[in-house]
Each structure stands twice: as C-alpha cells, then as structure tokens.
Amino acid sequence: MNFTKNKDELEKQGYSLVNGLYTEQEIKDIVNCLEASDASGSVRTKDVFAIRQLINHIPELKGLLLNKNLLKLIGTFSNTNYFLSKAIYFDKPSDSNWFVAYHQDLSITVDQKLELNGYSNWTYKKGQYGVQPPLHVLEDTITVRIHLDDTNEGNGALKVIPESHLKGVIQIDQKEWNMEDEYICAINKGGAMLMKPLTLHASNRTVNGKRRRVIHLEFNQHQLASPLQWVEFNTLNKA
C-alpha cells in the first residue's frame, strides 16, 4: 500500500481515510484478543465505553495492531522515530450510546503533575494525569482510529471540519468554523481514519442499532520537558 496520498490529505485537510489497513483475519484476531482479556477478568470490555491505556492493560494487542501496513503508514510521515503515545478502546453499543459535541483533542497523558512552561489545563481523571502540552506536540501528533466495525452516519462515524487543524487551539464557544464544511468519515471494518488532534471532530448517537468499536492510537515524536514522561510510551517494535 502507498500512503503518500493519505499523508498529503492529513496535512492539508486534517484527516484522511484508509480502507483495508487490516485484513478480515487480523480484525478477528484483535477482537478475539479483546474478548479473551474480558473473559480472563483482567480487563472488562462488556458494557464499558472506553478502556484507557489499552496496551498497558492488554500488551498482547501491540503485536496485532502494529501490522506491516500500520508501520509503513507511520513511516511515511517522517524519518524520525515515532512512538505510540496513547491507546484507547472505544465501544459505542446501540443500547448504551452517546453523542459527542465538536472539540479538539488537546490533552496528553503524563506520569505526574509539574509546573512547567508551556504545559497547562491539568486534569486528574481515572487515576491518570492529563495536560495540554506545547502546540508543536499536538501539531506533530498522528491519530489513527482503527475500525472494528463498518461505521457510517447511523452508528457514530466521526464528523470533522476540514482544515480546522490549521487554526491552532480554537475557542469552541466562538464558533470559529463553518458547519457547512462538515464531512462525515464513513469507513469500513478494517479501515482507519487518520486525524490531527487539532481537527474539530464530533459524533452523533447511534440510530441504526449497529455497534461501533474503535481503537484510537496516537503517535508522536517528541520527548516532553524533563522530568515529565509519557505514561503510555511504546516503541514501534512489536516485542
């Protein structure tokens, strides 16, 4: 697969769609791994909307997610060594679903709270620290949302505002974008949506009774201001 077109789209539009990133068997193996973890009691996935620090909880997933296509995709963006900085499993079941208003992904997960220049809006949720890092860290982040189900407008496909990532951090309440530009990112099972975290995005409630399971990965290439560390730092080595 050649991902040059996706690289160009991501830089210009703030998002890009890639179909066929994973085979049917690879998706089945990923789902089986999630279900096996649930069965063992180590992490419950049934009726849970999200599992944060996914690779830390289920390390067996790392080798399944880092297939040859994903590694080639990430390698297309830079000769610099990217690493995995965040992994979340989202499940939007038809009987326990929600809508998400337009927003940008401005927070990263770190190991401690420190007073550092350029780091702001600290949070502490579900046992982990979040912080808004310097702008260049967000601008260089590559988000890859792997779809475990066919997804369209009826079951919560993301809506985006193209080119909104070029405006930096946006004041959401000031409506600094045109809703007429909205694009719905429908994608098939085994495909992935690429996105810049500064791209405005949202999703509707599920109305077609179909499940929408997504593994959300974020890749970065920056070390944080010392001694701050990424909680979910994972190299792209499968081991």
C-alpha positions in Angstrom: 0.0 0.0 0.0 1.2 3.5 -0.8 0.2 6.2 1.8 1.6 9.3 0.2 -1.9 10.5 -0.8 -3.0 10.0 2.8 0.0 12.0 4.1 -0.9 14.9 1.9 -4.6 14.8 2.8 -3.8 14.7 6.5 -1.5 17.7 6.3 -3.9 19.7 4.2 -7.4 18.6 5.4 -6.6 17.4 8.9 -8.0 13.9 8.2 -7.7 11.1 5.8 -9.4 7.7 5.3 -7.6 4.4 4.7 -9.5 1.3 3.8 -8.1 -2.2 4.0 -5.4 -1.4 6.6 -6.2 -4.7 8.3 -7.4 -8.0 6.8 -10.6 -9.7 8.0 -8.5 -12.2 9.9 -6.4 -9.5 11.6 -9.6 -7.8 12.8 -10.9 -11.1 14.1 -7.6 -11.7 16.0 -7.8 -8.2 17.5 -11.5 -8.7 18.6 -10.6 -12.2 20.0 -7.8 -10.7 22.0 -10.1 -8.1 23.5 -12.7 -10.7 24.3 -10.1 -13.1 25.8 -8.9 -10.4 28.1 -12.5 -9.8 29.2 -13.0 -13.5 29.8 -9.9 -13.6 32.0 -11.1 -10.8 34.2 -8.0 -8.7 33.7 -10.0 -6.0 31.8 -13.7 -6.0 31.3 -14.8 -4.8 27.9 -18.5 -5.7 28.1 -20.7 -2.6 28.7 -17.6 -0.4 29.1 -17.5 2.7 26.9 -13.7 3.0 26.9 -10.5 1.3 28.1 -7.7 3.8 28.5 -4.0 2.8 28.5 -5.1 -0.1 26.3 -1.6 -1.5 25.6 -0.7 -1.3 29.2 -3.8 -3.4 30.1 -3.6 -5.8 27.2 0.0 -5.9 25.9 -0.8 -8.8 23.6 -2.7 -6.3 21.4 0.5 -4.4 20.5 1.8 -7.0 18.0 -1.6 -7.4 16.4 -2.1 -3.6 15.9 1.4 -3.0 14.6 0.9 -4.9 11.4 3.1 -4.2 8.3 0.6 -1.7 6.9 0.4 0.4 10.0 4.1 0.5 10.4 4.5 1.5 6.7 1.8 4.2 7.2 3.6 5.8 10.2 6.9 5.5 8.4 5.5 7.5 5.5 5.2 10.7 7.7 8.8 11.1 8.8 12.2 9.5 9.0 12.1 10.4 12.7 11.3 7.6 15.1 7.6 7.9 16.0 6.3 6.1 19.1 2.9 5.2 20.4 1.8 7.8 23.0 -1.8 6.8 23.6 -4.1 3.9 23.0 -7.8 3.7 23.8 -10.6 1.2 23.0 -14.0 2.8 22.4 -17.2 0.8 22.2 -20.4 2.6 21.2 -23.1 -0.1 21.6 -26.6 0.5 20.3 -28.2 0.3 23.7 -25.6 2.4 25.6 -24.6 5.2 23.3 -23.9 8.9 23.4 -23.2 11.9 21.2 -20.0 14.0 21.4 -20.0 17.7 20.5 -17.4 19.3 18.4 -14.0 19.5 20.1 -10.2 19.2 19.6 -8.1 16.6 21.4 -5.8 18.8 23.5 -4.7 16.6 26.4 -1.9 14.1 26.6 -1.4 11.5 29.4 1.7 12.0 31.6 3.2 10.5 34.7 3.0 13.4 37.2 1.9 17.0 37.6 4.6 19.6 37.4 4.7 23.4 36.9 6.4 23.7 33.5 6.3 26.4 30.9 4.0 25.6 28.0 2.0 23.0 29.9 -1.4 24.0 31.1 -5.0 22.8 31.9 -4.0 20.0 34.1 -6.6 17.3 34.9 -6.6 14.1 37.0 -9.2 11.6 35.9 -9.4 7.8 36.5 -6.0 7.7 38.1 -4.1 9.5 35.4 -2.8 13.0 34.8 -3.7 14.9 31.7 -2.2 18.2 30.4 -2.3 20.4 27.4 1.3 20.4 26.0 3.0 23.0 23.8 1.4 23.5 20.5 4.1 21.7 18.4 3.5 18.5 20.3 -0.2 18.5 19.2 0.6 19.6 15.7 3.0 16.7 15.2 0.6 14.0 16.7 -0.8 11.5 14.2 -4.1 9.9 15.4 -5.1 6.5 13.8 -8.6 5.3 14.6 -8.8 1.6 13.7 -12.4 0.5 13.0 -13.5 -2.9 14.1 -17.0 -2.5 12.6 -18.4 -0.8 9.5 -19.1 2.7 10.5 -21.3 5.4 8.9 -23.5 8.3 10.0 -26.0 5.8 11.5 -23.7 4.4 14.1 -21.4 7.3 15.2 -18.9 7.9 12.4 -16.8 10.9 13.2 -17.8 14.3 11.7 -15.0 16.7 11.0 -14.4 20.3 9.9 -11.7 20.1 7.2 -8.7 22.4 7.6 -9.7 23.4 11.2 -6.4 22.0 12.4 -4.6 24.9 10.7 -6.2 27.4 13.2 -4.4 26.2 16.3 -6.4 25.9 19.5 -9.9 27.0 18.8 -12.3 28.6 21.2 -15.3 26.3 20.7 -17.9 28.7 22.1 -16.9 31.3 19.5 -18.0 29.1 16.5 -14.8 29.9 14.5 -15.8 27.4 11.8 -18.4 26.9 9.1 -20.8 23.9 9.8 -21.5 23.8 6.0 -17.9 22.3 5.6 -18.8 19.3 7.8 -17.6 15.9 6.5 -18.8 12.5 7.7 -16.0 10.0 7.8 -17.7 6.7 7.0 -15.3 3.8 6.8 -15.4 0.0 6.5 -14.3 -2.5 9.1 -10.5 -3.0 8.9 -10.0 0.6 7.7 -8.7 3.5 9.6 -9.3 7.2 10.0 -6.2 9.4 10.3 -6.7 12.7 12.1 -4.8 15.6 13.5 -5.8 16.1 17.2 -6.4 19.8 16.4 -9.0 18.9 13.8 -12.5 19.7 15.1 -14.5 16.5 15.3 -17.8 15.2 16.8 -20.1 12.1 16.6 -23.8 11.5 16.7 -25.8 9.0 18.7 -26.3 5.5 17.1 -29.6 5.2 15.3 -29.2 2.1 13.2 -28.8 -0.5 16.1 -25.2 -1.4 15.0 -22.2 -1.5 17.1 -19.2 0.9 16.6 -15.9 -0.3 18.1 -12.8 1.7 17.5 -9.2 1.5 18.7 -7.8 5.0 19.0 -4.0 5.3 18.7 -1.8 8.4 18.9 1.7 8.6 17.6 4.3 11.3 18.5 8.0 12.0 18.0 8.7 14.5 20.9 10.1 14.0 24.3 8.4 16.1 27.0 10.1 18.7 29.2 12.2 16.9 31.7 11.4 15.2 34.0 7.9 14.8 32.6 7.3 11.5 30.9 4.6 9.9 28.6 2.6 7.3 30.6 2.0 5.2 27.5 5.3 5.4 25.8 5.6 2.4 23.5 8.2 2.0 20.7 7.0 0.6 17.4 8.9 -2.6 18.0 6.3 -5.4 18.2 8.1 -7.1 21.0 
